[in-house]
Amino acid sequence: MRFEGRCAVVTGGGGGFGKAFGSALAAEGCNVVLADVNQELLAKNEAEINQAGGGKALAVLCDVTSGEAVQAMAAKAVESFGSLDILINNAGGSMGVPRDTIDQVKEEDWDKVVSLNLKGTFLCTKAAAGYMKQAGYGKIVNLSSITARMGGQLTPVQYVSAKGAIISFTRHVAQELGPFGINVNAVAPGIVLTGERLEKMWYGRKSDEERQAYVSQVPLRRLGSPQEISDAVLYLCSDQAGIITGVTLDINGGMFSA
Ligand SMILES: NC(=O)c1ccc[n+]([C@@H]2O[C@H](COP(=O)([O-])OP(=O)(O)OC[C@H]3O[C@@H](n4cnc5c(N)ncnc54)[C@H](O)[C@@H]3O)[C@@H](O)[C@H]2O)c1
């Protein structure tokens, strides 16, 4: 029970990783605020986590690209559970924008993908940092991606760029918040089949041969599972990782290692 009585905010809490992180934290006694724009997915994950017992889950409808909504969500977390100890900046994705060549990328697609992934991470970190600084304690984990390391074999440039910027953001904020007892790290997963969106991308956009070719580039010869990413994220949220800050942990079966 590494997180008994703590409060974690998991953005994108209605999604695949959101469910995995929220469930794993709650199983170790952590109260979890699931923040997402999708009411239906939120309600499903909230109910499943609460049924499992352990820490409580609370769904909060929140668009991470709105500073006002994010401030209100963070205040709700503190009002409900008494503190905001852990933030997992997980809301993100490529939002279905096409993987255009750079001369064809639409400005509005750039703005929306960068806003969700990068501005969302900034706004949630900003909102949580105030509470964490006051408490002299905090753990922040940001979701980058293997695409930030290698370029996007499957993903568009907007997504690759935002996930790359998250690595620099993580390093900078770790330096700034370290003196306040706050650890800030990132994880960069390879492809993980977290649910429908990823399955569509993996099975819908790639032939059997392309999928095999991809996996053959992975030294461990398989994709990671949501559980394996969750194990690493929870480690970074735990006091066992107390001396680790500013790093981006590559979790991809060895396809890329920094
Ligand atoms: N699954 C992978 O292969 C993989 C690999 C590397 C990184 N990641 C990153 O992990 C994170 C989660 O991915 P996932 O696979 O669980 O995807 P997912 O689509 O299942 O979850 C993303 C969630 O974010 C929510 N969301 C979208 N816009 C939002 C907004 N404005 N405010 C709040 N929530 C919003 C969605 O409703 C969804 O529930 C993302 O940041 C993604 O880029 C995923």
PDBQT file of the ligand as one rigid body, heavy atoms in Angstrom, charges set to zero:
ROOT
HETATM    1  N1  LIG A 301      -1.377   3.721 -26.104  1.00  0.00    +0.000 N 
HETATM    2  C1  LIG A 301      -0.206   3.971 -26.622  1.00  0.00    +0.000 C 
HETATM    3  O1  LIG A 301       0.322   3.235 -27.471  1.00  0.00    +0.000 OA
HETATM    4  C2  LIG A 301       0.552   5.184 -26.181  1.00  0.00    +0.000 A 
HETATM    5  C3  LIG A 301       1.928   5.247 -26.422  1.00  0.00    +0.000 A 
HETATM    6  C4  LIG A 301       2.642   6.364 -26.011  1.00  0.00    +0.000 A 
HETATM    7  C5  LIG A 301       1.979   7.378 -25.344  1.00  0.00    +0.000 A 
HETATM    8  N2  LIG A 301       0.646   7.302 -25.128  1.00  0.00    +0.000 N 
HETATM    9  C6  LIG A 301      -0.016   8.408 -24.431  1.00  0.00    +0.000 C 
HETATM   10  O2  LIG A 301      -0.730   7.907 -23.312  1.00  0.00    +0.000 OA
HETATM   11  C7  LIG A 301      -1.837   8.752 -23.033  1.00  0.00    +0.000 C 
HETATM   12  C8  LIG A 301      -3.109   7.945 -22.915  1.00  0.00    +0.000 C 
HETATM   13  O3  LIG A 301      -3.268   7.157 -24.069  1.00  0.00    +0.000 OA
HETATM   14  P1  LIG A 301      -4.360   6.003 -24.192  1.00  0.00    +0.000 P 
HETATM   15  O4  LIG A 301      -3.746   4.965 -25.061  1.00  0.00    +0.000 OA
HETATM   16  O5  LIG A 301      -4.899   5.652 -22.865  1.00  0.00    +0.000 OA
HETATM   17  O6  LIG A 301      -5.476   6.754 -25.074  1.00  0.00    +0.000 OA
HETATM   18  P2  LIG A 301      -7.044   6.895 -24.869  1.00  0.00    +0.000 P 
HETATM   19  O7  LIG A 301      -7.555   7.505 -26.122  1.00  0.00    +0.000 OA
HETATM   20  O8  LIG A 301      -7.616   5.609 -24.404  1.00  0.00    +0.000 OA
HETATM   21  O9  LIG A 301      -7.147   7.960 -23.677  1.00  0.00    +0.000 OA
HETATM   22  C9  LIG A 301      -7.027   9.340 -23.845  1.00  0.00    +0.000 C 
HETATM   23  C10 LIG A 301      -8.109  10.001 -23.014  1.00  0.00    +0.000 C 
HETATM   24  O10 LIG A 301      -7.909  11.436 -23.051  1.00  0.00    +0.000 OA
HETATM   25  C11 LIG A 301      -9.189  12.018 -23.080  1.00  0.00    +0.000 C 
HETATM   26  N3  LIG A 301      -9.126  13.383 -23.575  1.00  0.00    +0.000 N 
HETATM   27  C12 LIG A 301      -9.063  13.789 -24.871  1.00  0.00    +0.000 A 
HETATM   28  N4  LIG A 301      -9.081  15.131 -24.931  1.00  0.00    +0.000 NA
HETATM   29  C13 LIG A 301      -9.136  15.577 -23.644  1.00  0.00    +0.000 A 
HETATM   30  C14 LIG A 301      -9.178  16.867 -23.052  1.00  0.00    +0.000 A 
HETATM   31  N5  LIG A 301      -9.142  17.986 -23.798  1.00  0.00    +0.000 N 
HETATM   32  N6  LIG A 301      -9.239  16.951 -21.706  1.00  0.00    +0.000 NA
HETATM   33  C15 LIG A 301      -9.290  15.842 -20.942  1.00  0.00    +0.000 A 
HETATM   34  N7  LIG A 301      -9.237  14.591 -21.440  1.00  0.00    +0.000 NA
HETATM   35  C16 LIG A 301      -9.175  14.467 -22.782  1.00  0.00    +0.000 A 
HETATM   36  C17 LIG A 301     -10.003  11.110 -23.981  1.00  0.00    +0.000 C 
HETATM   37  O11 LIG A 301     -11.401  11.312 -23.811  1.00  0.00    +0.000 OA
HETATM   38  C18 LIG A 301      -9.524   9.735 -23.552  1.00  0.00    +0.000 C 
HETATM   39  O12 LIG A 301     -10.340   9.199 -22.546  1.00  0.00    +0.000 OA
HETATM   40  C19 LIG A 301      -1.861   9.797 -24.150  1.00  0.00    +0.000 C 
HETATM   41  O13 LIG A 301      -1.187  10.953 -23.712  1.00  0.00    +0.000 OA
HETATM   42  C20 LIG A 301      -1.072   9.128 -25.251  1.00  0.00    +0.000 C 
HETATM   43  O14 LIG A 301      -0.513  10.055 -26.143  1.00  0.00    +0.000 OA
HETATM   44  C21 LIG A 301      -0.092   6.235 -25.522  1.00  0.00    +0.000 A 
ENDROOT
TORSDOF 0
